[in-house]
Amino acid sequence: MWCYMALFVQRGPLLVLLIQPCRTGESQEFRRRTSCQISVRNPGILPSLEDLLFYTVAEGQDTIPAHKFLTALKGTGLLTGDPRLKECMDTLKETLKESADGVTLDRHLFKKCVQSNIVLLTQAFRKKFVIPDFLPFTSHIDELYESAGKLTGGQVADYIPQLAKFSPDLWGVSLCTVDGQRHTVGDTKVPFCLQSCVKPLKYAVAVHDHGTEYVHSFIGKEPSGLRFNKLFLNEDDQPHNPMVNAGAIVCTSLIKVNKYWGAGRGVSCLFNHERILFDRFQSERESGDRNFAIGYYLKEKKCFPEGTDMTSVLDFYFQLCSIEVTCESASVMAATLANGGICPITGERVLSPEAVRNTLSLMHSCGMYDFSGQFAFHVGLPAKSGVAGGILLVVPNVMGIMCWSPPLDKLGNSVRGIQFCTVHLVELFNFHNYDNLRHFAKKYDPRREGGDQRVKSVINLLFAAYTGDVSALRRFALSSVDMEQRDYDSRTALHVAAAEGHIEVVRFLLEACKVNPAPRDRYVLKPLQVNVFVN
């Protein structure tokens, strides 16, 4: 005989009335078995995000060593020096002074540390970043780095004396994702000049300031087909594009110096507030005869805005080329372009979407000197190289990468950097602009978790319910696992936990995870009925 059973269930701040169909005998049994759960169902005891994060990192222990938390954090791609985690890291230092041994945190102290940044931390540990499995991805990057590092060809540029001083053995790769996940390998803290890698950045600033139409009333958009430092203009007496020297010099004349270059911080303030130096400016200027010749040619052809002081523009141009960065800081610049003009580390919008779109388009077609067509064909990503050995690479909506190694090929591009991008990166990862993200099975797409992830998720979830492992279930819940997933018999974790008599698991699934209390399996049995049948 069927009847209806009424249950009041807490749903966040609301008390919801559930009308549950069941048999007469079942209603009595269900009330008996769930009475303990109903009596404690109130918002005050529901696990918070801080609690779930603690249980995830603690792995069943009552305390967490600080180093274990920091190691787990690094595994998500976040660095302890990330400005977004400043409050958390500052509180952690102070809180460890209050702990019993100075190195471990109990649940209360842990919550105190993470509560100010819990949204970002929860995203990280739930694998909600653009690269969900960051450690496997970076292990691949390290392998590609090692492979490219074996190359020994190329020559270090020597026409600028400061560039000739770099060792040909230097080699570094840094990346920063649009979510601020960061990884570095090799000589990534050694400063070097941006040189031509600064060209897309100042073009982006010019478009951000003035708009596309105004900027391109002075500069074209087409590849030149000529060396980057040729004294040659298009049929409209304009530089071909902003990525060759003539176009970059005109572009420099369009930048609002006072707005972006105050206190000598310029690109540093504009992109990521990291330290950038100028001490190679003089060497750049003294070896800039060709650029002076281009400047005078542009002046003769009236390529500058009216009233422009050409010599001042050239000085500014040399300063921009002489900016010193590291792979680490430059990767954040590239990530800002990948992120539509918003710096992933600070969250500041520093460039308009229009400026970023235009910049990436020109990098794709004109950014790699006379190798631009081949690079676009093989790599299919926007990039800009410089004679200091840098390659600024952008994977739109995913990450920015800076590769740096001083030895150059005959076209002026880094030998190891080209190998890393053309032979390795897009051969392994599904990053080429024209790779099919659904059907190109040969490549690895790090933006997705493993293809059998859902099968593993169901198995792990139901096994945890079978063994009564509440800690594992807390980790799954924090990682946004669907706690109502079903196996081939349509059984849920609640079915399994009820059948095994694991009341704590049942309570956690109902109270913390808010799962459906009465799903039916392929035999039309609900969790309570499974329990009654088994027993």
DAGI-V602363 format. One record per helix or strand of 2 or more residues. SS is the DSSP state (@ for helix, = for strand). FROM is the first residue (numbers start at 1). LEN is the number of residues. If there is no record, write none. Layout:
BEGIN
ss,from,len
SS,FROM,LEN
SS,FROM,LEN
END
This chain:
BEGIN
ss,from,len
=,2,10
=,14,10
@,24,16
@,49,10
=,63,3
@,66,10
@,83,14
=,104,3
@,107,19
@,134,15
=,155,2
@,161,4
=,172,6
=,182,5
=,192,2
@,195,16
@,212,4
@,245,8
@,257,4
@,262,3
@,266,7
@,281,6
@,289,12
@,310,12
=,324,2
@,327,12
@,353,14
@,369,10
=,382,4
=,390,6
=,399,6
=,407,2
@,415,14
@,453,15
@,470,9
@,493,8
@,503,9
@,527,8
END
